[in-house]
Amino acid sequence: MYAEVPLALSTTFSLIGAGSFVTLSVVVGVSRLEQKRLTNLDTLSLMLTLAVVLGFVAAFFAFQDQTNAVSLFRSLNDVAWFVIVGVAGLFVAVAVLYGIRVNFGNITTSERTFLLCLVGALGMIFVGAIGIAPLLISGPSLSATAMFAEMLGFALLGGSTLVSLMFEKAEALD
């Protein structure tokens, strides 16, 4: 009965985290915020990093038996899973790097902008991989052509909501 809960949590957390990074990179890129507000946003960006990491951890527990994760890598027939796992791993690594760098290191504005654009672009690629990969799976219930639009809409809606809450908390909504 509860076998699909980890998969649902993984999809929810990882897509909202990815959409948040995409939204944050666009909003911070086009706005001129004071350094104090950027510092507040940097601190609050740990929520986004945590959402992405929780989604990645929940994805591992989505397998009924964790040995299925190991056997997944032995099968070269499922290209969709390799795309998702590869893009997700790269996205999580850069998101964690961003979270650590902006909170625990002296970061310049250009470094922040570069890392934020990189993690935003990888977040968009991750959402695209999640949306397109079910088309490569032979299951008829998942191979709908609107899956990409559904995943993109969910990620951007949830992500923009979380980012707007971050901006409110950081007092950056003038």
PAVEXGU-241352 format. One record per residue: x, z, y of N, C-alpha, C, O in turn. Coordinates in Angstrom, 2 decimals. Atoms other than C-alpha are relative to their C-alpha. Layout:
N
<node <X; Z; Y>; <X; Z; Y>; <X; Z; Y>; <X; Z; Y>>;
...
This chain:
174
<node <0.81; 0.00; -1.19>; <0.00; 0.00; 0.00>; <0.85; 0.00; 1.26>; <0.52; -0.66; 2.24>>;
<node <-0.85; -0.08; -1.18>; <2.81; 0.83; 2.41>; <1.25; -0.86; -0.14>; <2.22; -0.65; 0.59>>;
<node <-1.19; 0.80; 0.27>; <5.25; -1.77; 1.10>; <0.37; -0.91; 1.17>; <1.55; -1.25; 1.33>>;
<node <-0.28; 0.92; -1.10>; <4.94; -4.00; 4.19>; <0.30; 0.71; 1.31>; <0.56; 0.04; 2.32>>;
<node <-0.25; -0.74; -1.24>; <5.46; -1.23; 6.76>; <1.41; -0.26; 0.55>; <1.54; -0.51; 1.75>>;
<node <-1.33; 0.29; -0.56>; <9.26; -1.75; 7.05>; <0.10; -1.40; 0.60>; <0.75; -1.58; 1.63>>;
<node <-0.03; 1.37; -0.53>; <8.75; -5.50; 7.55>; <-0.74; -0.07; 1.33>; <-0.29; -0.73; 2.26>>;
<node <0.75; -0.02; -1.26>; <6.13; -4.87; 10.22>; <0.79; 0.70; 1.10>; <0.81; 0.23; 2.24>>;
<node <-0.83; -0.70; -0.99>; <8.39; -2.36; 11.98>; <1.19; -0.84; 0.42>; <1.56; -0.87; 1.59>>;
<node <-1.15; 0.86; -0.30>; <11.33; -4.73; 11.74>; <-0.39; -1.11; 0.96>; <0.29; -1.36; 1.95>>;
<node <0.45; 1.09; -0.86>; <9.40; -7.61; 13.25>; <-0.36; 0.50; 1.38>; <-0.01; -0.12; 2.38>>;
<node <0.44; -0.53; -1.29>; <7.90; -5.47; 15.99>; <1.19; 0.43; 0.84>; <1.32; -0.01; 1.99>>;
<node <-1.12; -0.51; -0.79>; <11.07; -3.68; 17.07>; <0.97; -1.10; 0.40>; <1.39; -1.18; 1.55>>;
<node <-1.01; 1.01; -0.31>; <13.42; -6.64; 16.83>; <-0.51; -1.05; 0.98>; <0.23; -1.49; 1.86>>;
<node <0.52; 1.00; -0.93>; <11.13; -9.10; 18.61>; <-0.21; 0.57; 1.39>; <0.06; -0.10; 2.39>>;
<node <0.16; -0.61; -1.32>; <10.28; -6.68; 21.41>; <1.37; 0.24; 0.64>; <1.53; 0.04; 1.84>>;
<node <-1.36; -0.17; -0.53>; <13.99; -5.86; 21.78>; <0.58; -1.31; 0.49>; <1.20; -1.36; 1.55>>;
<node <-0.51; 1.32; -0.40>; <14.90; -9.55; 21.89>; <-0.71; -0.49; 1.26>; <-0.07; -0.98; 2.19>>;
<node <0.74; 0.42; -1.20>; <12.13; -10.33; 24.37>; <0.37; 0.81; 1.22>; <0.36; 0.30; 2.34>>;
<node <-0.43; -0.86; -1.12>; <13.25; -7.39; 26.51>; <1.32; -0.47; 0.57>; <1.50; -0.53; 1.79>>;
<node <-1.29; 0.48; -0.49>; <16.80; -8.66; 26.69>; <-0.13; -1.35; 0.71>; <0.54; -1.59; 1.71>>;
<node <0.23; 1.29; -0.67>; <15.58; -12.17; 27.55>; <-0.60; 0.23; 1.38>; <-0.14; -0.35; 2.37>>;
<node <0.66; -0.29; -1.28>; <13.31; -10.80; 30.29>; <0.96; 0.68; 0.96>; <1.01; 0.32; 2.14>>;
<node <-0.94; -0.72; -0.86>; <15.96; -8.42; 31.63>; <1.07; -0.93; 0.54>; <1.44; -0.83; 1.71>>;
<node <-1.04; 0.92; -0.48>; <18.57; -11.17; 31.82>; <-0.54; -0.94; 1.07>; <0.18; -1.27; 2.02>>;
<node <0.58; 0.89; -1.02>; <16.21; -13.43; 33.77>; <-0.26; 0.77; 1.29>; <0.08; 0.29; 2.37>>;
<node <0.37; -0.77; -1.20>; <14.97; -10.72; 36.15>; <1.23; 0.48; 0.76>; <1.28; 0.37; 1.98>>;
<node <-1.21; -0.48; -0.68>; <18.39; -9.23; 36.87>; <0.79; -1.18; 0.55>; <1.44; -1.07; 1.59>>;
<node <-0.71; 1.18; -0.47>; <19.84; -12.72; 37.22>; <-0.55; -0.57; 1.30>; <0.21; -1.09; 2.11>>;
<node <0.60; 0.59; -1.21>; <17.39; -13.78; 39.93>; <-0.22; 1.01; 1.12>; <-0.51; 0.62; 2.25>>;
<node <0.25; -1.00; -1.04>; <17.04; -10.48; 41.80>; <1.31; 0.56; 0.53>; <2.34; 0.51; -0.14>>;
<node <-1.15; -0.65; -0.63>; <19.43; -8.74; 44.14>; <-0.27; 1.49; 0.03>; <-0.91; 2.00; 0.95>>;
<node <0.23; -1.43; 0.09>; <19.42; -5.11; 43.08>; <1.22; 0.77; 0.50>; <2.36; 0.30; 0.40>>;
<node <-1.08; -0.88; -0.43>; <21.46; -2.29; 44.55>; <0.75; 0.52; -1.22>; <0.22; 0.53; -2.33>>;
<node <-0.83; -0.50; 1.09>; <24.27; -0.83; 42.47>; <-0.62; 1.23; -0.66>; <-0.53; 1.40; -1.88>>;
<node <0.62; -1.20; 0.55>; <22.39; 2.46; 42.05>; <-1.12; -0.37; -0.98>; <-1.23; 0.22; -2.05>>;
<node <1.09; 0.43; 0.88>; <19.38; 0.68; 40.56>; <0.51; -0.71; -1.24>; <-0.05; -0.56; -2.32>>;
<node <-0.60; 0.63; 1.16>; <21.58; -1.43; 38.31>; <0.56; 1.04; -0.97>; <0.47; 0.88; -2.18>>;
<node <-0.51; -1.08; 0.85>; <23.22; 1.75; 37.04>; <-1.15; 0.68; -0.74>; <-1.02; 1.00; -1.92>>;
<node <1.18; -0.58; 0.67>; <19.77; 3.22; 36.31>; <-0.51; -0.92; -1.11>; <-0.86; -0.46; -2.19>>;
<node <0.44; 0.96; 1.02>; <18.79; 0.04; 34.46>; <0.97; -0.04; -1.17>; <0.56; -0.19; -2.32>>;
<node <-0.99; -0.02; 1.08>; <22.04; 0.15; 32.50>; <-0.25; 1.18; -0.94>; <-0.18; 1.03; -2.16>>;
<node <0.28; -1.18; 0.82>; <21.22; 3.66; 31.32>; <-1.25; -0.21; -0.84>; <-1.28; 0.12; -2.03>>;
<node <1.26; 0.22; 0.71>; <17.69; 2.67; 30.37>; <0.09; -1.14; -1.02>; <-0.76; -1.25; -1.90>>;
<node <-0.13; 1.12; 0.95>; <18.93; -0.44; 28.53>; <0.36; 0.48; -1.40>; <0.32; -0.30; -2.35>>;
<node <-0.21; -0.54; 1.34>; <19.86; 1.85; 25.66>; <-1.28; -0.05; -0.83>; <-1.22; -0.13; -2.06>>;
<node <1.27; 0.14; 0.72>; <16.15; 1.72; 24.77>; <-0.09; -1.37; -0.66>; <-0.53; -1.49; -1.81>>;
<node <0.05; 1.35; 0.55>; <16.44; -2.04; 24.27>; <0.95; -0.14; -1.17>; <0.61; -0.72; -2.20>>;
<node <-0.97; 0.05; 1.09>; <19.56; -1.68; 22.18>; <-0.51; 0.77; -1.22>; <-0.34; 0.32; -2.35>>;
<node <0.55; -0.78; 1.10>; <17.89; 1.01; 20.11>; <-1.12; -0.75; -0.72>; <-1.21; -0.68; -1.94>>;
<node <1.08; 0.77; 0.63>; <14.85; -1.21; 19.51>; <0.56; -1.09; -0.91>; <0.06; -1.31; -2.01>>;
<node <-0.62; 1.06; 0.81>; <17.07; -4.03; 18.25>; <0.63; 0.58; -1.26>; <0.48; 0.03; -2.35>>;
<node <-0.65; -0.62; 1.16>; <19.07; -1.71; 15.98>; <-1.04; 0.52; -0.99>; <-0.88; 0.35; -2.20>>;
<node <1.06; -0.48; 0.90>; <15.91; -0.08; 14.59>; <-0.66; -1.15; -0.75>; <-0.97; -1.03; -1.93>>;
<node <0.56; 1.17; 0.67>; <14.48; -3.52; 13.85>; <0.91; -0.53; -1.09>; <0.44; -0.95; -2.15>>;
<node <-0.95; 0.49; 0.99>; <17.64; -4.52; 12.03>; <0.05; 0.94; -1.21>; <0.11; 0.48; -2.34>>;
<node <-0.01; -0.98; 1.09>; <17.69; -1.30; 9.97>; <-1.29; -0.09; -0.81>; <-1.25; -0.03; -2.04>>;
<node <1.28; 0.11; 0.70>; <13.98; -1.64; 9.13>; <-0.06; -1.28; -0.84>; <-0.72; -1.32; -1.88>>;
<node <-0.03; 1.24; 0.77>; <14.64; -5.21; 7.97>; <0.68; 0.20; -1.34>; <0.27; -0.38; -2.35>>;
<node <-0.67; -0.28; 1.27>; <17.01; -3.91; 5.33>; <-0.93; 0.74; -0.95>; <-0.93; 0.48; -2.15>>;
<node <0.92; -0.76; 0.85>; <14.36; -1.49; 4.06>; <-1.27; -0.79; -0.34>; <-2.11; -0.31; -1.09>>;
<node <1.16; 0.82; 0.33>; <11.81; -4.30; 3.96>; <0.05; -0.51; -1.44>; <-0.97; -0.89; -2.01>>;
<node <-0.11; 0.37; 1.41>; <13.15; -5.17; 0.53>; <-0.52; 1.15; -0.85>; <-0.24; 2.31; -0.56>>;
<node <0.51; -1.05; 0.89>; <11.38; -3.28; -2.25>; <1.14; 0.77; -0.65>; <1.08; 1.99; -0.80>>;
<node <-1.18; -0.60; 0.60>; <14.72; -2.63; -3.87>; <1.19; -0.50; 0.80>; <1.35; -1.71; 0.96>>;
<node <-1.08; 0.42; -0.89>; <17.82; -2.67; -1.68>; <1.01; -0.90; -0.69>; <1.81; -1.56; -0.01>>;
<node <-0.88; 0.94; 0.68>; <19.70; -4.57; -4.37>; <-0.48; -1.43; 0.22>; <0.29; -2.38; 0.01>>;
<node <0.47; 1.34; -0.33>; <17.49; -7.51; -3.41>; <0.75; -0.56; 1.19>; <0.92; -1.78; 1.30>>;
<node <-0.78; 0.46; -1.15>; <19.48; -7.67; -0.17>; <1.31; -0.64; -0.45>; <1.74; -1.64; 0.12>>;
<node <-1.24; 0.55; 0.52>; <22.65; -8.29; -2.16>; <-0.26; -1.31; -0.72>; <0.47; -2.28; -0.54>>;
<node <0.29; 1.23; 0.74>; <21.05; -10.87; -4.44>; <-0.46; -1.12; 0.92>; <-0.37; -2.29; 0.56>>;
<node <0.42; 1.02; -0.97>; <19.68; -12.66; -1.38>; <1.18; -0.86; 0.41>; <1.03; -2.07; 0.60>>;
<node <-1.16; 0.76; -0.45>; <23.19; -13.67; -0.37>; <0.59; -0.88; -1.10>; <1.39; -1.77; -0.81>>;
<node <-0.49; 0.83; 1.09>; <23.89; -15.15; -3.82>; <-0.75; -1.33; -0.09>; <-0.23; -2.30; -0.64>>;
<node <0.83; 1.19; 0.09>; <21.11; -17.71; -3.47>; <0.27; -0.92; 1.18>; <0.03; -0.54; 2.33>>;
<node <-0.26; 0.95; -1.07>; <22.13; -20.77; -1.49>; <-1.22; -0.87; 0.29>; <-1.20; -1.70; 1.19>>;
<node <1.19; 0.82; -0.17>; <18.65; -22.27; -1.79>; <-0.83; 0.44; 1.19>; <-1.53; -0.39; 1.79>>;
<node <0.81; -0.49; -1.11>; <17.06; -20.10; 0.87>; <0.78; -0.05; 1.31>; <1.30; 0.96; 1.76>>;
<node <-0.72; 0.19; -1.26>; <18.62; -21.51; 4.03>; <-0.66; 0.81; 1.11>; <0.02; 1.29; 2.02>>;
<node <0.72; -0.72; -1.05>; <15.94; -19.82; 6.13>; <0.50; 1.44; 0.12>; <0.66; 1.95; 1.23>>;
<node <-0.47; -1.39; -0.04>; <17.14; -16.35; 5.16>; <1.40; 0.09; 0.56>; <1.72; 1.03; 1.28>>;
<node <-1.34; -0.01; -0.55>; <20.74; -17.24; 5.96>; <-0.02; -0.19; 1.51>; <0.76; 0.44; 2.23>>;
<node <0.12; 0.21; -1.44>; <19.71; -18.48; 9.39>; <-0.44; 1.29; 0.69>; <0.14; 1.69; 1.70>>;
<node <0.51; -1.23; -0.60>; <17.74; -15.32; 10.14>; <1.05; 1.10; -0.03>; <1.29; 1.77; 0.98>>;
<node <-0.99; -1.08; 0.14>; <20.41; -12.95; 8.82>; <1.21; -0.26; 0.89>; <1.73; 0.66; 1.51>>;
<node <-1.16; 0.33; -0.83>; <23.24; -14.77; 10.59>; <-0.26; 0.18; 1.48>; <0.52; 0.80; 2.20>>;
<node <0.35; -0.12; -1.41>; <21.53; -15.02; 13.94>; <-0.31; 1.45; 0.35>; <0.07; 1.93; 1.42>>;
<node <0.33; -1.41; -0.25>; <20.19; -11.46; 13.66>; <1.26; 0.84; 0.07>; <1.37; 1.71; 0.94>>;
<node <-1.25; -0.76; -0.02>; <23.64; -10.09; 12.86>; <0.78; -0.21; 1.28>; <1.30; 0.74; 1.85>>;
<node <-0.71; 0.30; -1.25>; <25.22; -11.84; 15.83>; <-0.73; 0.61; 1.19>; <-0.10; 1.17; 2.09>>;
<node <0.79; -0.55; -1.09>; <22.39; -10.79; 18.13>; <0.14; 1.52; 0.07>; <0.33; 2.08; 1.15>>;
<node <-0.12; -1.47; 0.03>; <22.57; -7.13; 17.03>; <1.39; 0.41; 0.46>; <1.53; 1.37; 1.22>>;
<node <-1.37; -0.35; -0.39>; <26.35; -7.07; 17.43>; <0.20; -0.11; 1.52>; <0.80; 0.77; 2.13>>;
<node <-0.17; 0.18; -1.45>; <26.23; -8.43; 20.99>; <-0.89; 0.98; 0.77>; <-0.49; 1.47; 1.83>>;
<node <0.87; -0.97; -0.67>; <23.27; -6.19; 21.92>; <0.62; 1.39; 0.00>; <0.55; 2.11; 1.00>>;
<node <-0.68; -1.30; 0.08>; <25.17; -3.10; 20.72>; <1.22; 0.00; 0.91>; <1.48; 1.00; 1.59>>;
<node <-1.14; 0.11; -0.91>; <28.28; -4.30; 22.56>; <-0.44; 0.16; 1.45>; <0.20; 0.86; 2.23>>;
<node <0.52; -0.13; -1.36>; <26.22; -4.67; 25.73>; <-0.40; 1.44; 0.30>; <-0.04; 1.98; 1.35>>;
<node <0.44; -1.38; -0.22>; <24.64; -1.22; 25.34>; <1.16; 0.96; 0.16>; <1.12; 1.85; 1.01>>;
<node <-1.17; -0.89; -0.09>; <27.99; 0.46; 24.77>; <0.79; -0.29; 1.27>; <1.22; 0.63; 1.96>>;
<node <-0.84; 0.38; -1.14>; <29.82; -1.48; 27.47>; <-0.60; 0.43; 1.33>; <0.12; 0.93; 2.20>>;
<node <0.58; -0.34; -1.30>; <27.35; -0.90; 30.29>; <-0.19; 1.49; 0.19>; <-0.28; 1.97; 1.32>>;
<node <0.24; -1.44; -0.12>; <26.86; 2.79; 29.51>; <1.26; 0.84; -0.11>; <1.33; 1.93; 0.46>>;
<node <-1.17; -0.83; 0.23>; <30.28; 3.98; 28.44>; <1.30; -0.61; 0.50>; <2.37; -0.09; 0.19>>;
<node <-1.21; 0.61; -0.53>; <32.72; 1.69; 30.22>; <-0.19; -0.35; 1.46>; <-1.31; -0.46; 1.95>>;
<node <0.05; 0.49; -1.38>; <33.58; 0.68; 33.73>; <-0.21; -1.50; -0.06>; <0.69; -2.24; -0.47>>;
<node <0.33; 1.42; 0.12>; <31.89; -2.69; 33.96>; <-0.21; -0.58; 1.39>; <-0.85; 0.03; 2.24>>;
<node <0.19; 0.68; -1.28>; <32.03; -5.12; 36.84>; <-1.32; -0.76; -0.03>; <-1.93; -0.94; -1.08>>;
<node <1.26; 0.74; -0.10>; <29.04; -7.06; 38.07>; <0.08; -1.33; -0.76>; <-0.89; -1.73; -1.40>>;
<node <-0.12; 1.29; 0.71>; <30.38; -10.34; 36.66>; <-0.01; 0.21; -1.51>; <-0.59; -0.59; -2.25>>;
<node <0.03; -0.29; 1.44>; <30.98; -8.76; 33.24>; <-1.41; 0.34; -0.45>; <-1.84; -0.09; -1.52>>;
<node <1.38; -0.36; 0.33>; <27.46; -7.28; 33.26>; <-0.85; -1.25; -0.07>; <-1.64; -1.42; -1.00>>;
<node <0.80; 1.22; -0.03>; <25.96; -10.62; 34.20>; <0.31; -0.88; -1.21>; <-0.60; -1.43; -1.83>>;
<node <-0.38; 0.82; 1.16>; <27.94; -12.46; 31.50>; <-0.57; 0.57; -1.29>; <-1.18; -0.16; -2.07>>;
<node <0.52; -0.61; 1.23>; <27.04; -9.97; 28.75>; <-1.51; -0.06; -0.07>; <-2.08; -0.30; -1.14>>;
<node <1.46; 0.03; 0.00>; <23.41; -9.84; 29.81>; <-0.52; -1.40; -0.26>; <-1.51; -1.57; -0.98>>;
<node <0.40; 1.38; 0.27>; <23.12; -13.63; 29.85>; <0.26; -0.37; -1.46>; <-0.54; -1.06; -2.09>>;
<node <-0.33; 0.28; 1.39>; <24.84; -13.81; 26.46>; <-1.01; 0.64; -0.95>; <-1.51; -0.01; -1.87>>;
<node <0.95; -0.68; 0.89>; <22.58; -11.21; 24.84>; <-1.41; -0.56; 0.20>; <-2.19; -0.59; -0.75>>;
<node <1.31; 0.63; -0.23>; <19.52; -12.83; 26.48>; <-0.11; -1.34; -0.72>; <-1.15; -1.64; -1.31>>;
<node <0.01; 1.30; 0.69>; <20.46; -16.26; 25.12>; <-0.05; 0.19; -1.52>; <-0.78; -0.51; -2.21>>;
<node <0.05; -0.27; 1.44>; <21.14; -14.84; 21.65>; <-1.36; 0.56; -0.41>; <-1.83; 0.30; -1.52>>;
<node <1.35; -0.49; 0.29>; <17.81; -13.01; 21.83>; <-0.99; -1.14; -0.11>; <-1.87; -1.13; -0.98>>;
<node <0.89; 1.16; 0.06>; <16.06; -16.29; 22.53>; <0.25; -0.82; -1.27>; <-0.70; -1.31; -1.89>>;
<node <-0.32; 0.70; 1.24>; <17.89; -17.96; 19.63>; <-0.53; 0.77; -1.20>; <-1.01; 0.17; -2.16>>;
<node <0.52; -0.84; 1.08>; <16.94; -15.02; 17.40>; <-1.51; -0.18; -0.14>; <-2.02; -0.33; -1.25>>;
<node <1.45; 0.20; 0.04>; <13.26; -15.37; 18.33>; <-0.32; -1.39; -0.56>; <-1.26; -1.55; -1.34>>;
<node <0.21; 1.35; 0.54>; <13.51; -19.10; 17.64>; <0.25; -0.07; -1.49>; <-0.48; -0.75; -2.21>>;
<node <-0.30; -0.01; 1.44>; <15.09; -18.47; 14.24>; <-1.10; 0.69; -0.78>; <-1.48; 0.24; -1.86>>;
<node <1.10; -0.71; 0.66>; <12.37; -15.97; 13.34>; <-1.25; -0.89; -0.03>; <-2.01; -0.86; -1.00>>;
<node <1.18; 0.85; -0.06>; <9.72; -18.48; 14.42>; <0.09; -1.26; -0.83>; <-0.92; -1.75; -1.33>>;
<node <-0.17; 1.26; 0.73>; <11.18; -21.54; 12.71>; <0.26; 0.23; -1.48>; <-0.11; -0.60; -2.31>>;
<node <-0.37; -0.25; 1.40>; <12.45; -19.96; 9.49>; <-1.19; -0.02; -0.97>; <-1.03; -0.52; -2.08>>;
<node <1.11; 0.09; 0.96>; <8.98; -19.54; 7.92>; <-0.42; -1.43; -0.33>; <-1.04; -1.65; -1.37>>;
<node <0.31; 1.39; 0.31>; <8.57; -23.32; 8.13>; <0.86; -0.51; -1.16>; <0.47; -1.45; -1.86>>;
<node <-0.89; 0.40; 1.08>; <11.48; -23.61; 5.69>; <-0.35; 0.66; -1.32>; <0.14; 0.25; -2.38>>;
<node <0.41; -0.71; 1.21>; <9.87; -21.21; 3.21>; <-1.22; -0.72; -0.57>; <-2.07; -1.20; 0.18>>;
<node <1.05; 0.80; 0.63>; <7.53; -22.80; 0.72>; <-1.36; 0.69; -0.04>; <-2.33; 0.08; -0.51>>;
<node <1.29; -0.70; 0.02>; <4.76; -20.18; 1.12>; <-0.98; -0.62; 0.98>; <-0.65; -0.78; 2.16>>;
<node <0.95; 0.69; -0.89>; <1.64; -21.84; 2.54>; <-0.54; 0.88; 1.11>; <-0.95; 0.37; 2.15>>;
<node <0.58; -0.86; -1.02>; <0.51; -18.80; 4.49>; <0.93; 0.18; 1.20>; <0.46; 0.48; 2.30>>;
<node <-0.95; -0.21; -1.09>; <3.68; -18.59; 6.58>; <0.42; -1.28; 0.69>; <0.93; -1.24; 1.81>>;
<node <-0.54; 1.23; -0.55>; <4.44; -22.24; 7.19>; <-0.98; -0.68; 0.95>; <-1.37; -1.83; 0.75>>;
<node <0.85; 0.56; -1.05>; <2.21; -22.75; 10.21>; <0.88; -0.47; 1.14>; <1.86; 0.19; 1.49>>;
<node <-0.83; 0.55; -1.07>; <3.59; -24.89; 13.00>; <-0.09; 0.83; 1.28>; <0.77; 0.71; 2.15>>;
<node <0.14; -0.83; -1.19>; <2.35; -22.42; 15.61>; <0.79; 1.31; -0.10>; <0.75; 2.13; 0.82>>;
<node <-0.73; -1.26; 0.20>; <4.57; -19.65; 14.20>; <1.03; 0.23; 1.09>; <1.20; 1.36; 1.55>>;
<node <-1.00; -0.15; -1.05>; <7.31; -20.31; 16.77>; <-0.64; 0.47; 1.30>; <-0.12; 1.37; 1.96>>;
<node <0.69; -0.40; -1.24>; <4.88; -20.05; 19.68>; <-0.53; 1.42; -0.10>; <-0.51; 2.16; 0.89>>;
<node <0.50; -1.37; 0.18>; <3.37; -16.88; 18.23>; <1.13; 1.02; 0.15>; <0.96; 2.03; 0.83>>;
<node <-1.13; -0.92; -0.09>; <6.76; -15.20; 17.85>; <0.56; 0.07; 1.42>; <0.89; 1.15; 1.91>>;
<node <-0.49; 0.03; -1.39>; <7.91; -16.30; 21.30>; <-0.95; 0.74; 0.92>; <-0.50; 1.51; 1.78>>;
<node <0.98; -0.69; -0.84>; <4.69; -15.09; 22.90>; <0.02; 1.51; -0.21>; <-0.03; 2.27; 0.75>>;
<node <-0.05; -1.43; 0.30>; <4.84; -11.73; 21.13>; <1.26; 0.63; 0.57>; <1.21; 1.71; 1.15>>;
<node <-1.27; -0.55; -0.49>; <8.51; -11.22; 22.02>; <0.00; 0.11; 1.52>; <0.43; 1.13; 2.07>>;
<node <-0.03; -0.03; -1.46>; <8.09; -12.11; 25.68>; <-1.05; 0.93; 0.59>; <-0.80; 1.56; 1.62>>;
<node <1.03; -0.93; -0.49>; <4.86; -10.16; 26.13>; <0.45; 1.45; -0.18>; <0.39; 2.25; 0.75>>;
<node <-0.48; -1.36; 0.25>; <6.23; -7.02; 24.50>; <1.25; 0.32; 0.79>; <1.40; 1.43; 1.32>>;
<node <-1.25; -0.21; -0.73>; <9.64; -7.45; 26.11>; <-0.21; 0.16; 1.49>; <0.41; 1.02; 2.11>>;
<node <0.25; -0.12; -1.45>; <8.32; -7.99; 29.62>; <-0.71; 1.31; 0.32>; <-0.50; 1.87; 1.39>>;
<node <0.66; -1.29; -0.21>; <6.11; -4.92; 29.25>; <1.03; 1.13; 0.00>; <1.00; 2.01; 0.86>>;
<node <-1.03; -1.04; 0.07>; <9.07; -2.77; 28.21>; <0.94; -0.07; 1.20>; <1.34; 0.97; 1.73>>;
<node <-0.88; 0.14; -1.16>; <11.26; -4.17; 31.00>; <-0.70; 0.45; 1.27>; <-0.07; 1.05; 2.14>>;
<node <0.70; -0.47; -1.20>; <8.57; -3.53; 33.61>; <-0.06; 1.53; 0.04>; <0.02; 2.12; 1.11>>;
<node <-0.06; -1.46; 0.06>; <8.43; 0.09; 32.43>; <1.39; 0.51; 0.36>; <1.54; 1.53; 1.04>>;
<node <-1.37; -0.37; -0.37>; <12.22; 0.25; 32.71>; <0.22; -0.10; 1.50>; <0.82; 0.79; 2.10>>;
<node <-0.16; 0.18; -1.45>; <12.12; -1.11; 36.26>; <-0.74; 1.08; 0.77>; <-0.25; 1.55; 1.79>>;
<node <0.75; -1.06; -0.66>; <9.46; 1.42; 37.21>; <0.76; 1.32; -0.09>; <0.86; 2.05; 0.89>>;
<node <-0.76; -1.25; 0.20>; <11.49; 4.29; 35.76>; <1.29; 0.01; 0.82>; <1.70; 1.06; 1.31>>;
<node <-1.24; 0.11; -0.76>; <14.66; 3.03; 37.49>; <-0.26; -0.12; 1.51>; <0.68; -0.24; 2.30>>;
<node <0.41; 0.15; -1.40>; <12.73; 2.80; 40.79>; <0.53; -1.29; 0.61>; <0.99; -1.31; 1.75>>;
<node <-0.50; 1.29; -0.45>; <13.68; -0.86; 41.08>; <-1.12; -0.97; 0.33>; <-0.86; -2.15; 0.58>>;
<node <1.13; 0.85; -0.36>; <10.18; -2.21; 41.79>; <-0.36; 0.24; 1.47>; <-1.23; 1.06; 1.78>>;
<node <0.28; -0.21; -1.43>; <10.20; -2.47; 45.56>; <-1.19; -0.81; 0.41>; <-1.58; -0.78; 1.58>>;
